[in-house]
Amino acid sequence: MVKREDEQAFAELNAANPIFVEDAARLFCAAVAADDADRRFRVIASHQESLHSHDAVSVLTVGDTFAQDSFDPRLFQSLFHTG
């Protein structure tokens, strides 16, 4: 059930291909890591919800370049949205 009629088609498309943001980030990392080159990278993925009052965020790192115990909150500033 959606609040607005124009969101129904979007909701139906999402339901036809359910995937969590963590799964999308893993698939992206696997594609990048498939290259034989020495890779060090960080993937930050955000599912910016339009139907809910929260977003889902996934952070994956490969290699020791981005190894850390916690994240600086400013890392996520570009993921915030309004509306």
VOTIPA-288554 format. One record per atom (N, C-alpha, C, O): residue in three letters; chain; x, y, z. Coordinates in Angstrom, 3 decimals. Example, Ala and Ser with C-alpha at 12.3 -4.5 7.8 and 13.67 -1.06 7.14 Angstrom:
BEGIN
SITE  code  unit        c1        c2        c3
SITE   Ala     A    13.190    -5.690     7.800
SITE   Ala     A    12.300    -4.500     7.800
SITE   Ala     A    13.200    -3.300     7.800
SITE   Ala     A    14.236    -3.319     8.465
SITE   Ser     A    12.850    -2.250     7.080
SITE   Ser     A    13.670    -1.060     7.140
SITE   Ser     A    12.900     0.030     7.870
SITE   Ser     A    13.409     1.138     8.039
//
This chain:
BEGIN
SITE  code  unit        c1        c2        c3
SITE   Met     A     0.844    -1.176     0.000
SITE   Met     A     0.000     0.000     0.000
SITE   Met     A     0.888     1.237     0.000
SITE   Met     A     1.828     1.326     0.790
SITE   Val     A     0.602     2.173    -0.862
SITE   Val     A     1.386     3.399    -0.958
SITE   Val     A     0.509     4.609    -0.684
SITE   Val     A    -0.716     4.545    -0.786
SITE   Lys     A     1.153     5.705    -0.337
SITE   Lys     A     0.419     6.930    -0.011
SITE   Lys     A    -0.117     7.618    -1.258
SITE   Lys     A    -1.244     8.112    -1.281
SITE   Arg     A     0.711     7.640    -2.288
SITE   Arg     A     0.317     8.344    -3.508
SITE   Arg     A     0.135     7.355    -4.654
SITE   Arg     A     0.848     6.356    -4.748
SITE   Glu     A    -0.809     7.642    -5.503
SITE   Glu     A    -1.111     6.742    -6.616
SITE   Glu     A     0.085     6.587    -7.562
SITE   Glu     A     0.311     5.500    -8.095
SITE   Asp     A     0.855     7.668    -7.776
SITE   Asp     A     1.977     7.588    -8.704
SITE   Asp     A     3.130     6.739    -8.176
SITE   Asp     A     4.043     6.408    -8.933
SITE   Glu     A     3.106     6.384    -6.904
SITE   Glu     A     4.146     5.526    -6.340
SITE   Glu     A     3.850     4.037    -6.539
SITE   Glu     A     4.714     3.198    -6.283
SITE   Gln     A     2.663     3.707    -6.983
SITE   Gln     A     2.261     2.310    -7.106
SITE   Gln     A     3.120     1.563    -8.123
SITE   Gln     A     3.578     0.454    -7.848
SITE   Ala     A     3.342     2.156    -9.290
SITE   Ala     A     4.151     1.481   -10.320
SITE   Ala     A     5.570     1.259    -9.818
SITE   Ala     A     6.156     0.203   -10.055
SITE   Phe     A     6.126     2.252    -9.124
SITE   Phe     A     7.463     2.128    -8.557
SITE   Phe     A     7.496     0.993    -7.535
SITE   Phe     A     8.433     0.194    -7.535
SITE   Ala     A     6.510     0.912    -6.683
SITE   Ala     A     6.438    -0.141    -5.672
SITE   Ala     A     6.319    -1.518    -6.327
SITE   Ala     A     6.916    -2.482    -5.846
SITE   Glu     A     5.576    -1.619    -7.390
SITE   Glu     A     5.419    -2.902    -8.092
SITE   Glu     A     6.736    -3.341    -8.739
SITE   Glu     A     7.074    -4.524    -8.714
SITE   Leu     A     7.484    -2.386    -9.320
SITE   Leu     A     8.788    -2.723    -9.900
SITE   Leu     A     9.753    -3.211    -8.827
SITE   Leu     A    10.479    -4.182    -9.039
SITE   Asn     A     9.763    -2.554    -7.694
SITE   Asn     A    10.628    -2.978    -6.597
SITE   Asn     A    10.257    -4.370    -6.104
SITE   Asn     A    11.133    -5.184    -5.812
SITE   Ala     A     8.997    -4.636    -6.016
SITE   Ala     A     8.546    -5.947    -5.537
SITE   Ala     A     8.910    -7.061    -6.513
SITE   Ala     A     9.089    -8.211    -6.111
SITE   Ala     A     9.018    -6.719    -7.795
SITE   Ala     A     9.348    -7.724    -8.806
SITE   Ala     A    10.830    -8.104    -8.778
SITE   Ala     A    11.206    -9.156    -9.294
SITE   Asn     A    11.677    -7.257    -8.178
SITE   Asn     A    13.112    -7.523    -8.133
SITE   Asn     A    13.648    -7.133    -6.748
SITE   Asn     A    14.392    -6.160    -6.622
SITE   Pro     A    13.273    -7.887    -5.720
SITE   Pro     A    13.697    -7.511    -4.372
SITE   Pro     A    15.199    -7.720    -4.162
SITE   Pro     A    15.734    -8.788    -4.457
SITE   Ile     A    15.859    -6.700    -3.656
SITE   Ile     A    17.282    -6.790    -3.356
SITE   Ile     A    17.582    -5.791    -2.240
SITE   Ile     A    17.094    -4.661    -2.261
SITE   Phe     A    18.365    -6.205    -1.292
SITE   Phe     A    18.769    -5.316    -0.212
SITE   Phe     A    19.970    -4.506    -0.656
SITE   Phe     A    20.737    -4.947    -1.512
SITE   Val     A    20.138    -3.324    -0.083
SITE   Val     A    21.270    -2.468    -0.441
SITE   Val     A    22.592    -3.194    -0.178
SITE   Val     A    23.556    -3.000    -0.919
SITE   Glu     A    22.648    -4.017     0.854
SITE   Glu     A    23.867    -4.789     1.132
SITE   Glu     A    24.185    -5.747    -0.007
SITE   Glu     A    25.347    -5.919    -0.375
SITE   Asp     A    23.155    -6.366    -0.562
SITE   Asp     A    23.356    -7.281    -1.687
SITE   Asp     A    23.828    -6.529    -2.929
SITE   Asp     A    24.695    -7.015    -3.654
SITE   Ala     A    23.269    -5.359    -3.176
SITE   Ala     A    23.686    -4.547    -4.318
SITE   Ala     A    25.152    -4.144    -4.167
SITE   Ala     A    25.911    -4.200    -5.134
SITE   Ala     A    25.551    -3.741    -2.966
SITE   Ala     A    26.948    -3.359    -2.722
SITE   Ala     A    27.878    -4.555    -2.927
SITE   Ala     A    28.953    -4.409    -3.508
SITE   Arg     A    27.472    -5.736    -2.455
SITE   Arg     A    28.292    -6.944    -2.646
SITE   Arg     A    28.457    -7.281    -4.128
SITE   Arg     A    29.551    -7.624    -4.575
SITE   Leu     A    27.367    -7.182    -4.881
SITE   Leu     A    27.436    -7.465    -6.320
SITE   Leu     A    28.374    -6.484    -7.021
SITE   Leu     A    29.149    -6.878    -7.893
SITE   Phe     A    28.304    -5.214    -6.643
SITE   Phe     A    29.177    -4.211    -7.233
SITE   Phe     A    30.639    -4.503    -6.885
SITE   Phe     A    31.510    -4.449    -7.753
SITE   Cys     A    30.903    -4.813    -5.613
SITE   Cys     A    32.265    -5.141    -5.182
SITE   Cys     A    32.802    -6.364    -5.917
SITE   Cys     A    33.966    -6.388    -6.318
SITE   Ala     A    31.973    -7.363    -6.090
SITE   Ala     A    32.406    -8.575    -6.785
SITE   Ala     A    32.789    -8.262    -8.228
SITE   Ala     A    33.765    -8.806    -8.745
SITE   Ala     A    32.028    -7.393    -8.873
SITE   Ala     A    32.332    -7.030   -10.255
SITE   Ala     A    33.655    -6.269   -10.344
SITE   Ala     A    34.449    -6.514   -11.253
SITE   Val     A    33.896    -5.353    -9.412
SITE   Val     A    35.147    -4.588    -9.416
SITE   Val     A    36.318    -5.498    -9.058
SITE   Val     A    37.374    -5.420    -9.685
SITE   Ala     A    36.143    -6.349    -8.067
SITE   Ala     A    37.219    -7.223    -7.597
SITE   Ala     A    37.548    -8.329    -8.591
SITE   Ala     A    38.607    -8.948    -8.488
SITE   Ala     A    36.663    -8.594    -9.555
SITE   Ala     A    36.901    -9.659   -10.537
SITE   Ala     A    38.101    -9.350   -11.417
SITE   Ala     A    38.699   -10.258   -11.995
SITE   Asp     A    38.453    -8.086   -11.521
SITE   Asp     A    39.646    -7.699   -12.264
SITE   Asp     A    40.862    -8.217   -11.504
SITE   Asp     A    40.867    -8.206   -10.273
SITE   Asp     A    41.874    -8.663   -12.204
SITE   Asp     A    43.050    -9.241   -11.558
SITE   Asp     A    43.965    -8.212   -10.903
SITE   Asp     A    44.894    -8.582   -10.185
SITE   Ala     A    43.720    -6.950   -11.137
SITE   Ala     A    44.586    -5.907   -10.575
SITE   Ala     A    44.462    -5.864    -9.052
SITE   Ala     A    43.437    -6.249    -8.487
SITE   Asp     A    45.515    -5.393    -8.404
SITE   Asp     A    45.494    -5.210    -6.949
SITE   Asp     A    44.524    -4.074    -6.642
SITE   Asp     A    44.761    -2.929    -7.026
SITE   Arg     A    43.463    -4.384    -5.970
SITE   Arg     A    42.409    -3.393    -5.726
SITE   Arg     A    42.293    -3.070    -4.243
SITE   Arg     A    42.346    -3.951    -3.385
SITE   Arg     A    42.136    -1.796    -3.974
SITE   Arg     A    41.790    -1.310    -2.637
SITE   Arg     A    40.710    -0.273    -2.853
SITE   Arg     A    40.939     0.752    -3.495
SITE   Phe     A    39.536    -0.540    -2.318
SITE   Phe     A    38.451     0.410    -2.533
SITE   Phe     A    37.409     0.314    -1.426
SITE   Phe     A    37.371    -0.635    -0.642
SITE   Arg     A    36.578     1.330    -1.401
SITE   Arg     A    35.450     1.367    -0.454
SITE   Arg     A    34.207     1.688    -1.272
SITE   Arg     A    34.207     2.599    -2.101
SITE   Val     A    33.158     0.931    -1.026
SITE   Val     A    31.872     1.161    -1.676
SITE   Val     A    30.877     1.589    -0.610
SITE   Val     A    30.692     0.910     0.400
SITE   Ile     A    30.245     2.718    -0.851
SITE   Ile     A    29.192     3.195     0.047
SITE   Ile     A    27.926     3.277    -0.786
SITE   Ile     A    27.849     4.050    -1.741
SITE   Ala     A    26.944     2.484    -0.422
SITE   Ala     A    25.685     2.439    -1.157
SITE   Ala     A    24.548     2.856    -0.238
SITE   Ala     A    24.519     2.499     0.940
SITE   Ser     A    23.627     3.606    -0.785
SITE   Ser     A    22.488     4.077    -0.007
SITE   Ser     A    21.203     3.826    -0.779
SITE   Ser     A    21.080     4.193    -1.948
SITE   His     A    20.260     3.202    -0.115
SITE   His     A    18.921     3.055    -0.682
SITE   His     A    18.092     4.167    -0.067
SITE   His     A    17.629     4.061     1.069
SITE   Gln     A    17.911     5.230    -0.827
SITE   Gln     A    17.206     6.402    -0.317
SITE   Gln     A    15.719     6.174    -0.477
SITE   Gln     A    15.159     6.271    -1.569
SITE   Glu     A    15.108     5.873     0.634
SITE   Glu     A    13.698     5.505     0.670
SITE   Glu     A    12.772     6.663     0.330
SITE   Glu     A    12.974     7.788     0.786
SITE   Ser     A    11.773     6.381    -0.462
SITE   Ser     A    10.724     7.363    -0.697
SITE   Ser     A     9.449     6.964     0.035
SITE   Ser     A     8.577     7.796     0.287
SITE   Leu     A     9.353     5.699     0.366
SITE   Leu     A     8.139     5.209     1.017
SITE   Leu     A     8.261     5.124     2.530
SITE   Leu     A     7.258     4.945     3.222
SITE   His     A     9.483     5.251     3.054
SITE   His     A     9.712     5.126     4.493
SITE   His     A    10.509     6.320     4.995
SITE   His     A    11.089     7.063     4.203
SITE   Ser     A    10.536     6.502     6.292
SITE   Ser     A    11.220     7.654     6.879
SITE   Ser     A    12.669     7.346     7.236
SITE   Ser     A    13.250     8.020     8.086
SITE   His     A    13.258     6.342     6.601
SITE   His     A    14.648     5.990     6.865
SITE   His     A    15.313     5.517     5.572
SITE   His     A    14.634     5.150     4.613
SITE   Asp     A    16.622     5.530     5.557
SITE   Asp     A    17.391     5.022     4.432
SITE   Asp     A    18.212     3.830     4.903
SITE   Asp     A    18.519     3.712     6.089
SITE   Ala     A    18.562     2.962     3.992
SITE   Ala     A    19.456     1.851     4.295
SITE   Ala     A    20.810     2.157     3.669
SITE   Ala     A    20.879     2.585     2.517
SITE   Val     A    21.891     1.940     4.424
SITE   Val     A    23.234     2.240     3.956
SITE   Val     A    24.112     1.014     4.152
SITE   Val     A    24.011     0.318     5.162
SITE   Ser     A    24.974     0.759     3.173
SITE   Ser     A    25.931    -0.336     3.254
SITE   Ser     A    27.313     0.206     2.924
SITE   Ser     A    27.481     0.973     1.976
SITE   Val     A    28.309    -0.202     3.721
SITE   Val     A    29.693     0.191     3.483
SITE   Val     A    30.533    -1.078     3.422
SITE   Val     A    30.540    -1.869     4.366
SITE   Leu     A    31.240    -1.271     2.315
SITE   Leu     A    32.127    -2.417     2.153
SITE   Leu     A    33.507    -1.910     1.761
SITE   Leu     A    33.630    -0.972     0.974
SITE   Thr     A    34.536    -2.526     2.308
SITE   Thr     A    35.904    -2.158     1.954
SITE   Thr     A    36.667    -3.391     1.507
SITE   Thr     A    36.404    -4.504     1.962
SITE   Val     A    37.612    -3.174     0.611
SITE   Val     A    38.511    -4.220     0.148
SITE   Val     A    39.927    -3.687     0.312
SITE   Val     A    40.239    -2.589    -0.149
SITE   Gly     A    40.777    -4.457     0.963
SITE   Gly     A    42.146    -4.024     1.216
SITE   Gly     A    42.249    -3.269     2.532
SITE   Gly     A    41.244    -2.918     3.149
SITE   Asp     A    43.484    -3.030     2.945
SITE   Asp     A    43.697    -2.403     4.243
SITE   Asp     A    43.698    -0.879     4.190
SITE   Asp     A    43.771    -0.237     5.238
SITE   Thr     A    43.620    -0.291     3.024
SITE   Thr     A    43.664     1.170     2.883
SITE   Thr     A    42.574     1.854     3.697
SITE   Thr     A    42.819     2.894     4.309
SITE   Phe     A    41.384     1.286     3.711
SITE   Phe     A    40.248     1.913     4.388
SITE   Phe     A    39.909     1.236     5.715
SITE   Phe     A    38.836     1.466     6.273
SITE   Ala     A    40.821     0.403     6.222
SITE   Ala     A    40.569    -0.289     7.491
SITE   Ala     A    40.475     0.727     8.621
SITE   Ala     A    41.346     1.585     8.767
SITE   Gln     A    39.424     0.628     9.414
SITE   Gln     A    39.228     1.518    10.558
SITE   Gln     A    38.170     0.923    11.474
SITE   Gln     A    37.380     0.073    11.061
SITE   Asp     A    38.166     1.378    12.715
SITE   Asp     A    37.212     0.858    13.696
SITE   Asp     A    35.862     1.554    13.624
SITE   Asp     A    34.842     0.962    13.977
SITE   Ser     A    35.842     2.798    13.173
SITE   Ser     A    34.581     3.537    13.055
SITE   Ser     A    34.702     4.534    11.912
SITE   Ser     A    35.791     4.772    11.390
SITE   Phe     A    33.575     5.109    11.535
SITE   Phe     A    33.536     6.051    10.420
SITE   Phe     A    33.287     7.460    10.921
SITE   Phe     A    32.548     7.668    11.884
SITE   Asp     A    33.904     8.418    10.269
SITE   Asp     A    33.618     9.823    10.511
SITE   Asp     A    32.216    10.086     9.964
SITE   Asp     A    31.952     9.759     8.807
SITE   Pro     A    31.313    10.660    10.748
SITE   Pro     A    29.939    10.898    10.267
SITE   Pro     A    29.878    11.751     8.997
SITE   Pro     A    28.909    11.663     8.243
SITE   Arg     A    30.892    12.566     8.756
SITE   Arg     A    30.894    13.401     7.543
SITE   Arg     A    30.975    12.562     6.273
SITE   Arg     A    30.631    13.034     5.190
SITE   Leu     A    31.429    11.323     6.406
SITE   Leu     A    31.510    10.420     5.255
SITE   Leu     A    30.141    10.256     4.589
SITE   Leu     A    30.047    10.065     3.377
SITE   Phe     A    29.100    10.333     5.390
SITE   Phe     A    27.754    10.059     4.897
SITE   Phe     A    26.961    11.299     4.511
SITE   Phe     A    25.798    11.185     4.123
SITE   Gln     A    27.565    12.486     4.607
SITE   Gln     A    26.836    13.726     4.331
SITE   Gln     A    26.219    13.749     2.941
SITE   Gln     A    25.111    14.255     2.769
SITE   Ser     A    26.902    13.221     1.968
SITE   Ser     A    26.361    13.261     0.606
SITE   Ser     A    25.196    12.297     0.415
SITE   Ser     A    24.515    12.347    -0.610
SITE   Leu     A    24.961    11.432     1.374
SITE   Leu     A    23.869    10.466     1.256
SITE   Leu     A    22.552    10.990     1.802
SITE   Leu     A    21.500    10.404     1.550
SITE   Phe     A    22.599    12.092     2.551
SITE   Phe     A    21.370    12.630     3.137
SITE   Phe     A    20.521    13.245     2.044
SITE   Phe     A    21.028    13.897     1.131
SITE   His     A    19.232    13.030     2.153
SITE   His     A    18.314    13.658     1.196
SITE   His     A    17.090    14.142     1.945
SITE   His     A    16.808    13.710     3.063
SITE   Thr     A    16.390    15.024     1.322
SITE   Thr     A    15.139    15.515     1.904
SITE   Thr     A    14.046    15.312     0.876
SITE   Thr     A    14.301    15.289    -0.328
SITE   Gly     A    12.863    15.169     1.353
SITE   Gly     A    11.735    15.051     0.432
SITE   Gly     A    11.122    13.746     0.534
SITE   Gly     A    10.152    13.462    -0.169
//
